[in-house]
Amino acid sequence: MEQKHTDRKLLFKGVKYLAATFPMFFIGPVLINTSLKNQDHPYFYLVFGLGCLVCVGSMLLFFKGLQTIMKSLFGK
């Protein structure tokens, strides 16, 4: 029986995705919370939209990173 080895380049690519995701997990909710505390500010919609985009982007990067790591461990 042949053993498959981990593709290290692909593994590190997945880890890079997860490393980019980590700060976004905190920045997105902070932006949303800040915007909701300042609803009368003229930039409310801009900051709120940016916070939502950062949250959605962090979720997408997280799943992309997890998928990439799984590909590197178990093959295609």
Backbone hydrogen bonds, N-H to C=O, Kabsch-Sander energy under -0.5 kcal/mol:
donor,donor_aa,acceptor,acceptor_aa,energy
7,D,72,S,-1.7
8,R,6,T,-1.0
11,L,7,D,-2.1
12,F,8,R,-2.5
13,K,9,K,-1.7
14,G,10,L,-2.0
15,V,11,L,-2.1
16,K,12,F,-2.1
17,Y,13,K,-1.8
18,L,14,G,-2.0
19,A,15,V,-2.3
20,A,16,K,-2.0
21,T,17,Y,-1.5
22,F,18,L,-1.7
24,M,20,A,-0.7
25,F,21,T,-1.7
26,F,22,F,-0.6
26,F,23,P,-0.9
27,I,23,P,-2.4
28,G,24,M,-1.9
30,V,26,F,-1.5
31,L,27,I,-2.4
32,I,28,G,-2.2
33,N,29,P,-2.7
34,T,30,V,-2.5
35,S,31,L,-2.3
36,L,32,I,-2.2
37,K,33,N,-1.4
38,N,34,T,-0.9
38,N,35,S,-0.6
39,Q,36,L,-0.6
41,H,38,N,-1.5
44,F,41,H,-1.6
47,V,43,Y,-2.5
48,F,44,F,-2.7
49,G,45,Y,-2.4
50,L,46,L,-2.2
51,G,47,V,-2.4
52,C,48,F,-2.2
53,L,49,G,-2.5
54,V,50,L,-2.4
55,C,51,G,-2.1
56,V,52,C,-2.5
57,G,53,L,-2.7
58,S,54,V,-2.3
59,M,55,C,-1.9
60,L,56,V,-2.3
61,L,57,G,-2.6
62,F,58,S,-2.1
63,F,59,M,-2.3
64,K,60,L,-2.3
65,G,61,L,-2.7
66,L,62,F,-2.5
67,Q,63,F,-2.4
68,T,64,K,-2.2
69,I,65,G,-2.3
70,M,66,L,-2.2
71,K,67,Q,-2.1
72,S,68,T,-2.0
73,L,69,I,-1.8
74,F,70,M,-2.8
75,G,71,K,-1.7
